[in-house]
Every structure is written in structure tokens, then in C-alpha cells.
Amino acid sequence: MIYHAPIKDIRFALNELADLAAICGLPGYGECSVELTDAVLEEGAKFAEGVLAPINKQGDQGAKWKDGEVSAAPGFKDAWQQYVESGWVGLRAPEEYGGQGMPALVAAAVEEMWCSSNLAFSLAPLLTLGAVEAIHHHASDELKNIYLPMMASGQWTGTMNLTEPQAGSDLAQVRTKAAPAADGSYRVSGQKIFITWGEHDMAENIVHLVLARLPDAPAGVKGISLFIVPKFLVNADGSLGARNDVRCVSLEHKLGIHGSPTAVMSFGDNDGAVGYLVGEPNKGLNYMFTMMNHARLGVGIEGVAVSERAYQKAVEYARDRVQSRAIGSPDPAGVAIIRHPDVRRMLMTMRAQIEAQRALTFYAAAALDRAARHPVAAEAARNQALLNFLIPIVKGWNTEQANEITSLAVQVHGGMGYIEETGVAQYYRDARITAIYEGTTGIQALDLIGRKTAMDHGVVARALLAEAQSTAGKLQAAGFDSIAGNLSSAIADAERCVAFILETFGAQPQLAAAGSVPFLKLMGIVLGGWQMGRAALIAKDKLQDADADSDFLNAKIVTARFFAEHLLPQVSGLAAAILKGADSALALGDDQF
């Protein structure tokens, strides 16, 4: 169950493809530098490899619930204390509240290592950071001063409480209530489900962000407000007071990520849970969307990360497992299965997608930083639009392919992969949730074709495809004929699909919606292929240096070629489904299924 942080690959994606140096130069990132980031990555790798990875398998035993209290999985509480003492919680938290204020790009690279080494554990800081973002942007200074320093330090953790039994992704159905109290606070009552790290014993306090309705709230999503509801109330001097009227009534029994307790939370069973309004009434959903890009980017990172861990396990097994003689060899002696062509195909399929996804994810993280910090308003706005377009792709494509990649890792192991003792099945089980939470792939795809393509009139989509076509031209000039040709063909298919969405979404939205998930996957493959093409060009240029790491750089070129020859051709099939397949998807009546 060894994990090796892929530092060289992460640095290449950071420095060469996402332009870390430029991001560190943005206003407000004064302490950031390539050199400091290298040091952060090295220390992060040590923590991921030495502390988090060793407890990942035992964490699969799960957290334990008893009488409303939850005990973290074996080893997690101690690991959390080490995590807090090392200052990792505050890496991206605001400096004015005790955080380090590092760019989202740097945090993304470190988060990949947390998620690879121990996905279940990594969800606690991910949700805490999301809560920090929402409070920092929208709460009063009084609430910020009470909660943010303790959350940035990791002494308190945070959660998001959106989902209810009758209200999954349809938040218009939220029924949790918040009634004003005489002291200016509110009394919150209702039930929330699927609350990640909703209850545990790792931190002193848990700060719940809860969506609820005020008595006079309008119906639907326009009547949702956001409240801070702490597990323990906070005294005037900052110390913890009485236990709030909020409790965990059960933990969900899940397919995977057993080390991450998924709680059913009940608010206000007695006198009402004390809550504090964040920002203005009835704007809670808007406030939650402040953290949504961060959260969905984080889930995209999870997809890459669990895939990387599964890939490493598959490579390790393929090198060690001896089965059958080499194809075409007269020598009857068995060879390691990594010598067999189909095993190599599976490993390359995993490797190529992981590298493409990492590159595209870091590219999106850099856009997030530019949108937040660029001094030129027009450039900040352009990057915000770019980020908005990329987020559903990064979240949806990365996680859908994580299911395929982790499945391939099981397949490389053969029958041993289906046995829990080998460990690879855990990655397969853990990966499955990533395509569901923070909005299913279908929701991401509808967002992509609607708000991000049709309502944008295809401006960002076409600009990205034009950039990709420019890269294809450079690849052709550099002698990468196969990569250039397949990328250009895929871009042409993507352009036809964008035109189809723009033509049909307004008048016949169901036709566009029927192909929305294929379109999301298509754009992931095309933009991933673009990043791989960029990587090949950079690698070729760097090979001219006398001290170049030729093995590493040549592997980048080979992997880019594999992506172009094995994955980009999938785009034509997806395009056919998008352009011609809507009628058959919609033809059957409800009672014919």
C-alpha cells in the first residue's frame, strides 16, 4: 500500500503548464515563489507518504457511531493533530485570520497528495476550507473574528449542510427552518443528510453551515438563508460553552470512503439549535455558490488523486506479478505481466488520462487565482469566465474517468484485484462517490451546456478550442504529426457540437440535454489532449538542455502521443451521439422502461 507522491509530474504541470511563477506574482501572493512551493511540496509529500498513506487501509474500517457521538477511524485523530500542528489546514486560508494565504494553484497540488494518500481523511480539511471561504466572503466581521482563526488553525472543522431527505440536488425543496430569537440569533430546526464529517472527535468544535428558511421567506431557492450552527456554543471570551441542540442521529452505511463519517444531522430536537445568520436573509444559495467553484475543483482533484493512487498500485503489481511467457517469445519462462501488451495498454490509458486531468485541473486553479487577484479588471473577468466553463469539466470528467481508471487498476490485478486484501478494491469503491457529490455528472453537464455554453453564446468554448487549434499547428510544425492530426480532428468535432448546442438549446433544450454528458466528456478529452500537446512541445524544447532529464521528458512525449492515438479518437463517437443520438435517447415512453 505504498504511495509515492508524484512530485516531478506535479512540478511539471505547475511550472510548465499552469505558469506557477506568474501566479505567485499576482497581488496578495507576496510570499509565494517557485522555490517556496518546491519546499511545500517536499514537506507535503513526506506527510502524505509517512502519515496519511499508512492509515488509509485501516481507515477503511470506518468511523463508529454510538449515542450520537462519532469516533474517527483508527489512526485518524492522531493524524489530524499532526496535520494541525504542521499548519496544513491554513495553507489557503486568509492570512488575516492565521492562514498562509497561498494561491489555489499551490493548494491544489498539495491537496492532490492528501487525496491520493487518504481520500477519506482529506475530506475533513476540504470541507473546512469551503466553510472558511463562505464565512470569509459573506459573514459579518464579528462572526469572522469568532470562527475563522479557529477554523484556519484546524482546531475547529467545518461542514456544509445542504441536502435533506426530500431535497437532494433540488434545493428549492429545503424545509429546515430558522426562527428569529430575542438575542438576535436564530433557532434552527430540521434534518440534513449526507453531511461529510458532520460529527467526529478529532477537533474541539464543528462549525456547521446550514441552509434554512426564515418564517417569511419566499418559496423556492430565493427563500434560502445561510446560518452558522456550531456544535458547541462560543462564549464571549472565545472559549467553548454549552453543547448546541444539534446531534448526529446516525451514520450512513456506504460503498466506500468509510473513514469519512457521513452523518445524518438533526437540528433543534429540543429548544432549537442556536444559529447565526451569514450575510443577508434569503441569499444563502448565492453564498454557497461562493464556495462551489472551490469545492467542485476540490472534487476534481479527488478524481485525479484516487486515480493516481490506483495507477501506482497497478504498476507495482504489474512489475511483480509473473504470469505466462512474453508474446512471440520462444522462451517458455514466465514474465512480469507489465511485459504483456494489453496490460501496458491499460497502464498507459490510466497514466495518460491522469496526466491530462492534472494539467487541466491546475490550469483551472490558475484561472481561479487570476480571477481573484489579477490587477486588470478585464483580465480578471476573462479568467472568471474561463474558470466557470472549466469547473464542470474538471469536476465531471475527472471523476467519471476515476471510475474507469480505478476499475482498470482492479483489472490489471486480475482476480486478486477483487480480493479486499490486495487493497486496490478500496480505491475503486472510494472513487465512486466523486462523480456524485457536489453535483452529479448530469448536473455538471447541464450547467456546462446551459449557463456556460448557450448563455455565453459559446464565447469561452470557442476561445479555448481556438487556443487548442493553435497548439495543434505548433505540434505539426514540430513534427508531432500524429498528435497534431488527432487533436485537430477532435477540435473540429467539438466545434460542431458547440454549434449544435447553440442552435438547439433555446428552442429544443431536451435535444441538447440528451447529449450533455457526452459533451462534457468530449470537452474533457479535447482540452486534456490540448494540455498533453502543450506538454509534448515543452518536453521537446527542454530536451535540448544538456542537463535535461531525458527519460522523464521522453516519457511525457510518448504519453502525449498515446493520449492522441488512443483517447482523442473517442471524440468522434461522442460527437455522433451528441449530434444524432438525442431522438433515440428520448423516444421511449415512461412506461416502456
C-alpha positions in Angstrom: 0.0 0.0 0.0 3.0 2.3 -0.6 2.3 5.7 -2.0 4.9 7.9 -3.7 3.9 11.5 -4.3 4.5 12.2 -8.0 6.5 15.3 -7.3 8.2 15.5 -10.7 4.9 15.3 -12.6 3.2 17.8 -10.2 6.1 20.3 -10.7 6.0 19.9 -14.4 2.2 20.6 -14.5 2.6 23.5 -12.1 5.6 25.2 -13.6 5.3 24.5 -17.3 1.6 24.2 -17.9 0.0 26.4 -15.2 2.7 29.0 -15.0 3.2 29.0 -11.3 5.7 31.8 -11.4 3.1 34.2 -12.9 0.5 33.1 -10.3 3.0 33.8 -7.5 3.5 37.3 -8.9 -0.2 38.3 -8.6 -1.1 40.9 -5.9 -1.5 39.4 -2.5 0.7 36.4 -3.0 3.9 38.1 -1.9 5.3 35.2 0.0 4.7 32.7 -2.8 7.5 31.6 -5.1 8.5 28.6 -7.1 11.2 27.9 -4.5 8.8 28.1 -1.6 6.3 25.9 -3.4 9.0 23.3 -4.0 9.7 23.2 -0.3 5.9 23.0 0.5 5.6 20.1 -2.0 8.5 18.2 -0.4 7.1 18.6 3.1 3.6 17.7 1.9 4.9 14.6 0.2 6.6 13.5 3.4 3.4 13.9 5.4 1.2 12.2 2.7 3.6 9.3 2.4 4.6 8.9 6.0 1.4 9.8 8.0 -1.7 9.6 5.8 -1.0 6.8 3.4 -0.1 4.2 6.2 -3.6 4.7 7.8 -5.6 4.7 4.6 -6.3 0.9 4.7 -7.1 0.8 8.4 -9.4 3.8 7.9 -11.5 1.6 5.6 -12.7 0.0 8.9 -14.8 3.2 9.2 -15.8 5.7 11.9 -18.0 4.4 14.7 -21.3 5.9 16.0 -22.7 5.5 19.5 -25.3 7.5 21.3 -24.9 10.5 19.0 -21.1 10.6 19.3 -18.7 9.6 16.5 -15.2 8.2 16.9 -12.9 8.7 14.0 -11.4 5.7 12.1 -8.3 4.2 13.7 -5.3 6.5 13.4 -7.2 9.5 12.1 -7.4 11.5 15.3 -3.6 11.4 15.8 -3.0 12.2 12.2 -5.3 15.2 12.4 -3.4 16.5 15.3 -0.2 16.2 13.4 -1.8 17.8 10.4 -2.9 20.8 12.6 0.4 21.1 14.3 2.2 21.2 10.9 0.0 24.1 9.7 -1.5 22.4 6.7 -5.1 23.4 7.4 -4.4 27.0 6.9 -2.4 26.7 3.6 -5.1 28.5 1.6 -6.9 30.2 4.5 -6.8 34.1 4.7 -3.6 35.5 6.3 -5.5 38.0 8.4 -7.1 35.0 10.3 -4.0 33.0 10.8 -3.8 31.2 7.4 -1.0 31.3 5.0 -2.9 32.7 2.1 -1.2 30.6 -0.6 -2.7 30.5 -4.2 -5.3 28.0 -5.1 -2.9 26.5 -7.6 -0.4 25.7 -4.9 -3.1 24.3 -2.6 -4.4 22.2 -5.5 -1.1 20.5 -5.8 -0.8 19.7 -2.1 -4.5 18.6 -1.9 -3.8 16.1 -4.7 -1.3 14.4 -2.3 -3.7 14.4 0.6 -6.4 12.9 -1.6 -4.1 10.3 -3.1 -2.7 9.2 0.2 -6.0 9.1 2.1 -9.2 10.2 0.4 -11.4 9.8 3.4 -9.2 11.9 5.7 -8.7 14.6 3.0 -12.4 15.4 3.1 -12.2 17.0 6.6 -9.9 19.8 5.6 -11.6 20.2 2.2 -15.0 20.9 3.8 -13.4 23.1 6.5 -11.7 25.2 3.8 -15.0 25.5 1.9 -16.7 26.8 5.1 -13.9 29.2 5.7 -14.3 30.6 2.1 -18.1 31.2 2.6 -17.7 32.8 6.1 -14.8 35.0 4.9 -16.6 36.3 1.9 -20.1 36.8 3.4 -20.3 36.8 7.2 -20.0 39.8 9.5 -16.7 40.8 11.0 -17.9 39.6 14.3 -18.6 36.1 13.1 -15.3 36.1 11.1 -13.4 37.0 14.2 -15.0 34.3 16.3 -14.8 31.4 13.8 -12.1 31.9 11.2 -9.0 31.9 13.4 -10.0 28.6 15.0 -11.0 27.0 11.7 -7.9 28.2 9.9 -5.8 26.6 12.6 -7.7 23.3 12.4 -8.8 23.4 16.0 -12.3 23.6 14.7 -13.6 21.9 11.5 -16.4 22.9 9.2 -19.2 21.3 7.2 -21.8 22.1 4.5 -25.4 21.2 5.4 -27.5 21.4 2.2 -29.2 18.0 1.5 -32.4 16.8 3.1 -34.3 13.5 2.7 -36.7 15.1 0.2 -34.3 17.6 -1.2 -31.2 16.1 -2.9 -29.9 18.4 -5.6 -33.2 20.3 -5.8 -32.5 22.8 -3.0 -35.8 24.5 -3.7 -37.3 21.7 -1.6 -35.3 22.6 1.5 -37.6 22.6 4.6 -35.2 23.3 7.5 -36.5 26.3 9.4 -34.8 29.2 11.2 -36.8 31.4 13.6 -35.5 34.7 15.0 -34.7 34.8 18.7 -34.7 37.7 21.1 -31.0 37.9 21.3 -30.5 38.4 17.6 -29.6 34.8 16.9 -31.9 32.2 15.3 -33.3 28.8 16.3 -32.7 26.3 13.6 -34.7 23.1 13.3 -34.8 20.3 10.7 -32.8 17.4 9.4 -29.9 17.2 7.0 -28.4 14.1 5.4 -25.2 13.1 3.7 -23.1 15.5 5.8 -19.5 14.7 5.3 -17.5 14.8 8.6 -20.7 16.1 10.3 -19.7 14.6 13.6 -16.3 13.3 14.9 -13.9 13.5 17.8 -10.9 14.9 16.0 -11.5 18.6 16.7 -12.8 20.7 19.6 -15.7 22.1 17.7 -17.5 21.6 14.4 -18.9 24.7 12.6 -21.9 23.7 10.5 -23.0 25.9 7.6 -26.7 25.2 7.3 -29.2 26.2 4.6 -32.6 27.0 6.2 -35.7 29.1 5.6 -36.9 32.2 7.6 -40.6 32.3 8.6 -41.4 34.9 5.9 -39.1 33.5 3.2 -40.3 33.3 -0.4 -40.7 29.9 -1.9 -38.0 28.1 -3.8 -34.3 28.8 -3.9 -34.9 32.6 -3.5 -36.0 31.9 0.1 -32.9 30.1 1.4 -30.7 31.7 4.0 -27.3 30.5 5.4 -26.5 30.0 9.1 -23.6 29.2 11.2 -24.6 26.5 13.7 -21.7 25.4 15.9 -21.6 22.0 17.7 -20.6 23.9 20.9 -21.6 27.5 21.5 -18.8 30.0 21.9 -18.5 32.2 24.9 -17.7 35.9 24.7 -14.0 35.2 25.6 -13.7 32.7 22.7 -13.9 29.6 25.0 -16.4 26.8 24.3 -19.7 26.9 26.1 -22.7 24.6 26.2 -23.4 21.9 23.7 -25.8 23.2 21.0 -29.0 21.5 20.1 -27.6 19.6 17.1 -26.7 16.0 17.0 -25.8 13.1 14.7 -28.6 10.6 14.7 -26.8 8.0 12.5 -24.0 7.4 10.1 -24.7 6.3 6.5 -23.5 2.8 5.5 -21.6 3.4 2.3 -19.9 1.7 -0.6 -16.6 3.5 0.1 -14.7 6.3 1.9 -15.6 4.5 5.1 -13.1 6.6 7.1 -15.1 9.7 6.3 -18.2 9.7 8.6 -21.3 10.7 6.5 -23.8 11.9 9.1 -27.5 12.3 9.4 -27.8 15.6 11.4 -30.8 16.7 13.4 -31.1 20.3 14.4 -33.4 21.6 17.1 -34.9 18.5 18.6 -35.3 20.3 22.0 -35.1 24.1 22.3 -33.8 24.7 18.8 -30.2 24.9 17.6 -28.7 28.3 18.0 -27.6 29.7 14.7 -26.2 32.9 13.3 -27.2 34.4 10.0 -24.5 34.7 7.5 -24.9 37.9 5.4 -28.3 38.9 4.3 -31.6 36.9 4.5 -32.6 34.8 1.5 -29.2 34.9 -0.1 -27.9 31.6 1.3 -27.8 29.8 -2.0 -25.7 32.6 -3.6 -23.3 32.4 -0.7 -23.0 28.7 -1.0 -22.0 29.2 -4.7 -19.1 31.3 -3.5 -17.5 28.1 -2.3 -18.9 25.9 -5.1 -16.1 26.5 -7.6 -13.6 25.7 -4.9 -15.5 22.6 -3.8 -16.0 21.3 -7.3 -12.4 22.0 -8.1 -11.5 20.0 -5.0 -13.7 17.1 -6.1 -12.0 17.2 -9.5 -8.6 16.9 -7.6 -10.0 13.9 -5.8 -10.7 12.2 -9.1 -7.1 12.7 -10.3 -5.7 11.8 -6.9 -7.5 8.5 -6.3 -6.7 7.5 -9.9 -3.0 8.3 -9.3 -3.0 6.0 -6.2 -4.8 3.2 -8.1 -2.3 3.6 -11.0 0.7 3.3 -8.7 -0.8 0.2 -7.2 -1.4 -1.3 -10.6 2.1 -0.6 -11.8 3.6 -2.1 -8.7 1.6 -5.2 -9.1 2.3 -5.5 -12.8 6.0 -5.3 -12.2 5.9 -8.1 -9.5 3.3 -10.5 -10.9 4.8 -13.2 -13.1 2.4 -14.9 -15.5 2.8 -16.5 -18.9 5.6 -16.1 -21.4 6.1 -13.0 -23.4 4.0 -13.0 -26.6 6.1 -14.0 -29.6 9.0 -15.3 -27.4 10.2 -18.9 -27.7 11.3 -18.7 -24.1 8.7 -20.6 -22.0 9.7 -18.8 -18.8 7.0 -16.5 -17.4 7.5 -12.8 -17.4 6.1 -9.9 -15.3 2.7 -9.0 -16.6 3.9 -5.5 -17.3 5.6 -7.0 -20.4 2.2 -8.1 -21.9 0.8 -5.6 -24.5 -2.7 -5.4 -23.1 -1.5 -4.7 -19.5 0.7 -2.0 -21.0 -2.3 -0.6 -22.8 -4.3 -0.4 -19.6 -1.4 1.2 -17.7 -0.9 3.8 -20.4 -4.7 4.5 -20.5 -4.5 5.3 -16.8 -1.3 7.2 -17.0 -2.3 9.4 -20.0 -5.7 10.4 -18.5 -4.1 11.2 -15.1 -1.5 13.5 -16.7 -4.1 15.2 -18.8 -6.5 15.7 -15.9 -3.8 17.0 -13.6 -2.8 19.5 -16.2 -6.3 20.7 -16.9 -7.1 20.9 -13.2 -4.1 23.0 -12.4 -4.9 25.2 -15.4 -8.3 25.8 -13.9 -6.8 26.5 -10.5 -4.5 29.1 -12.1 -7.6 30.7 -13.6 -9.2 30.8 -10.2 -6.2 32.7 -8.8 -6.2 35.2 -11.7 -9.9 35.8 -11.4 -9.5 36.6 -7.7 -6.2 38.6 -7.9 -5.4 39.9 -11.3 -5.0 43.7 -11.2 -6.6 44.3 -14.6 -10.3 44.0 -14.2 -10.9 42.8 -17.8 -8.3 40.0 -17.4 -9.8 39.0 -14.0 -13.3 38.8 -15.7 -11.9 36.8 -18.6 -10.4 34.3 -16.2 -13.6 34.1 -14.1 -15.5 33.1 -17.3 -12.8 30.6 -18.2 -13.0 29.1 -14.7 -16.7 28.9 -14.8 -16.5 27.0 -18.0 -13.8 24.6 -16.9 -15.2 23.7 -13.5 -18.0 21.4 -14.6 -15.5 19.7 -17.0 -12.8 19.3 -14.3 -15.3 18.0 -11.8 -17.3 15.8 -14.1 -14.6 14.4 -16.5 -12.0 13.8 -13.8 -14.4 11.9 -11.6 -16.2 9.9 -14.3 -12.8 8.7 -15.6 -11.7 8.0 -12.0 -14.3 5.2 -12.1 -12.8 3.8 -15.2 -9.2 4.3 -14.1 -9.7 2.6 -10.7 -11.6 -0.2 -12.5 -8.7 -0.7 -14.8 -6.4 -1.0 -11.8 -8.6 -3.8 -10.5 -8.4 -5.4 -13.9 -4.6 -5.3 -14.0 -4.7 -7.3 -10.8 -7.0 -9.8 -12.3 -8.8 -12.0 -9.7 -6.5 -10.6 -7.0 -8.0 -7.2 -7.6 -11.4 -8.4 -6.5 -10.0 -9.5 -3.2 -10.0 -6.8 -0.5 -6.7 -7.8 1.0 -4.8 -6.6 -2.1 -6.1 -3.0 -1.4 -6.9 -1.9 -4.9 -10.6 -2.5 -4.4 -10.7 0.2 -1.9 -9.7 2.8 -4.5 -12.4 1.5 -6.8 -15.0 1.8 -4.0 -13.7 5.2 -2.8 -13.7 6.7 -6.3 -17.4 6.0 -7.0 -18.8 8.9 -4.8 -16.7 11.5 -6.6 -18.9 11.6 -9.6 -22.0 12.1 -7.4 -21.3 14.7 -4.7 -21.0 18.4 -5.2 -23.5 17.9 -8.1 -23.7 14.7 -10.2 -22.2 14.5 -13.6 -25.6 15.1 -15.2 -25.9 18.3 -13.2 -22.4 19.4 -14.2 -23.2 18.7 -17.8 -26.5 20.7 -17.8 -24.6 23.6 -16.3 -21.9 23.2 -19.0 -24.3 23.3 -21.9 -26.7 25.9 -20.4 -25.1 28.6 -18.3 -21.5 28.0 -19.5 -22.1 27.5 -23.3 -25.5 28.5 -24.5 -26.0 31.6 -22.3 -22.4 32.6 -23.0 -23.1 32.2 -26.8 -20.2 29.8 -27.0 -17.6 32.6 -26.4 -15.4 30.8 -23.9 -15.8 27.4 -25.6 -14.7 28.7 -29.0 -11.8 30.7 -27.5 -10.5 27.6 -25.8 -10.9 25.5 -29.0 -9.1 28.2 -30.9 -6.2 28.0 -28.4 -6.1 24.3 -28.8 -6.0 24.6 -32.6 -3.1 27.0 -32.3 -1.3 24.3 -30.3 -2.1 21.7 -33.0 -0.4 24.0 -35.5 2.7 24.2 -33.4 2.7 20.4 -33.0 2.5 20.0 -36.7 5.4 22.3 -37.2 7.4 20.4 -34.5 7.0 17.1 -36.3 4.3 15.6 -34.0 2.1 14.7 -36.9 0.0 12.1 -35.1 -0.7 14.3 -32.1 -1.5 17.3 -34.3 -3.7 15.4 -36.7 -5.8 13.7 -34.0 -6.1 16.9 -31.9 -7.2 18.9 -35.0 -9.8 16.3 -35.9 -11.2 16.3 -32.3 -11.3 20.1 -32.2 -13.4 20.1 -35.4 -15.9 17.7 -33.9 -16.0 19.8 -30.7 -16.7 22.9 -32.7 -19.7 21.2 -34.5 -21.0 20.1 -31.1 -20.8 23.7 -29.7 -22.7 24.9 -32.7 -25.4 22.2 -32.2 -25.9 23.3 -28.6 -26.2 26.9 -29.5 -28.7 26.0 -32.2 -30.9 23.7 -30.2 -30.7 24.8 -26.5 -33.1 27.7 -26.8 -35.9 26.1 -28.9 -35.3 22.3 -28.1 -33.4 22.1 -24.9 -34.1 18.4 -24.5 -32.1 17.6 -27.6 -29.1 19.4 -26.2 -29.6 17.9 -22.7 -29.7 14.4 -24.1 -26.1 14.8 -25.2 -24.9 16.9 -22.3 -22.8 14.3 -20.5 -21.2 13.1 -23.8 -20.4 16.8 -24.5 -18.8 17.2 -21.1 -16.7 14.1 -21.7 -15.9 15.2 -25.2 -14.7 18.6 -23.9 -12.6 16.9 -21.2 -10.9 14.7 -23.8 -10.3 17.6 -26.2 -9.0 20.0 -23.6 -7.0 17.2 -22.0 -5.5 16.4 -25.4 -4.6 20.1 -25.8 -2.7 20.1 -22.5 -0.9 16.9 -23.5 0.1 18.5 -26.7 1.4 21.5 -24.9 3.4 19.1 -22.6 4.9 17.4 -25.6 6.1 20.7 -27.1 7.6 21.8 -23.8 9.3 18.4 -23.3 10.8 18.5 -26.7 12.2 22.0 -26.1 13.6 21.0 -22.7 15.4 18.0 -24.2 17.8 20.5 -25.9 19.2 21.3 -22.4 22.5 19.5 -21.6 21.3 18.5 -18.2 17.8 17.5 -19.2 16.1 14.6 -17.6 15.7 12.7 -20.9 13.8 9.7 -19.5 11.2 11.9 -17.8 10.8 14.2 -20.8 10.7 11.4 -23.4 8.0 9.7 -21.3 6.0 13.0 -21.5 6.1 12.9 -25.3 5.2 9.2 -25.5 2.3 9.6 -23.1 1.0 12.6 -25.1 1.2 10.5 -28.3 -0.7 7.7 -26.6 -3.4 10.1 -25.5 -3.7 11.4 -29.0 -3.8 8.0 -30.6 -6.0 6.1 -28.1 -8.2 8.7 -26.4 -8.7 11.6 -28.8 -10.3 9.2 -31.3 -13.2 8.7 -28.8 -14.3 12.2 -29.6 -15.8 11.3 -33.0 -18.1 8.7 -31.3 -19.2 11.1 -28.6 -19.8 13.8 -31.3 -22.0 11.3 -33.3 -24.1 10.6 -30.1 -24.5 14.4 -29.4 -25.4 15.4 -32.9 -27.5 12.4 -34.0 -28.4 10.5 -30.9 -30.9 12.6 -29.0 -34.1 11.2 -30.6 -33.3 7.6 -29.6 -32.5 8.7 -26.0 -35.9 10.3 -25.7 -38.1 8.1 -27.8 -39.5 5.5 -25.3 -42.4 6.4 -23.1 -42.0 6.4 -19.3 -43.9 3.1 -19.0 -41.7 1.4 -21.6 -38.7 1.3 -19.4 
